[in-house]
Amino acid sequence: MTEQDARHLEEFGYLILRGVIDADWLEELRRESDRLLREEGERAGSEFRPEPGSDRLANLIDKGECFERVVSHPAVLEAVEIVLGPDWKLSSLNYRAALPGQQGLQPLHCDMGLVPDERGYAVFNSIWMLDDFTPDNGPTRFVPGSHRSGQIPQQVLQDPNAPHPQEMVALGKAGDVILTNAHMWHGGTANRTTVPRRSLHGFYVRGDKPQQQYQKRLLRPQTQARLSAQMRRILALDDPRNDALSEFGSGRSGFLK
Ligand SMILES: O=C(O)CCC(=O)C(=O)O
């Protein structure tokens, strides 16, 4: 990441990395997500929660090694440290597809409904495009710079579902990744096409906050056995703070709480 990239992330709260996922990896991520959606059926996303108008999968580190590369990507981790500092961990890795037929609109929100505190920023999200994000298929919208407002949209906007005068949409090609300071106001938009708009969300929190999905409890023993030391660190599996925090953690993120 260049100094200019880091400054952009700090000032505007987002940065789009182009061409991060190569063709083979993209094919694998799409194939595995589609397979899991088929296999899990009604249960899909239940480790987090369902969202009407979207397909969801949760707890993805437990469901395939191809997903480990997502949350350990060096450029993403560099950005996580720029925003959160050295004390961070993965909160969750989820899949979200805005479904066709005008579905998928979300209110503007900050993840976990948090504003920065005396320690600084606490939430960071990376949105991995598994399909092109076009003006019509439900791209992510965001209000640049709003992470510095110290406010959450639900408290100050009359209608967080309405278009915001300063909002932008993140457009890109499958394989691009949107990095966000997740205090920045953002949300999914409606998909006006006839096919789902697929993405992965690699969500990170500061070490003193609960994980959205308590990884230590959700990852099966056989998954934990295959993880590298670096993955254990990313998931904070050996951080004793998590055991106490987890009681409060599960299921909290964004406006879905
Ligand atoms: O998928 C998107 O475009 C954004 C989703 C989001 O912000 C959320 O689910 O909290």
The ligand as an SDF file (V2000), in Angstrom:
LIG
                    3D

 10  9  0  0  0  0  0  0  0  0999 V2000
  -22.8090   -6.2590    0.6770 O   0  0  0  0  0  0  0  0  0  0  0  0
  -22.7420   -5.0270    0.7190 C   0  0  0  0  0  0  0  0  0  0  0  0
  -22.7460   -4.3240   -0.2960 O   0  0  0  0  0  0  0  0  0  0  0  0
  -22.6510   -4.2980    2.0310 C   0  0  0  0  0  0  0  0  0  0  0  0
  -23.1600   -5.1280    3.1630 C   0  0  0  0  0  0  0  0  0  0  0  0
  -23.0870   -4.5000    4.5200 C   0  0  0  0  0  0  0  0  0  0  0  0
  -22.7130   -3.3760    4.6890 O   0  0  0  0  0  0  0  0  0  0  0  0
  -23.5280   -5.3050    5.6670 C   0  0  0  0  0  0  0  0  0  0  0  0
  -24.0570   -6.4230    5.4750 O   0  0  0  0  0  0  0  0  0  0  0  0
  -23.3800   -4.8330    6.8270 O   0  0  0  0  0  0  0  0  0  0  0  0
  1  2  2  0
  2  3  1  0
  2  4  1  0
  4  5  1  0
  5  6  1  0
  6  7  2  0
  6  8  1  0
  8  9  2  0
  8 10  1  0
M  END
$$$$
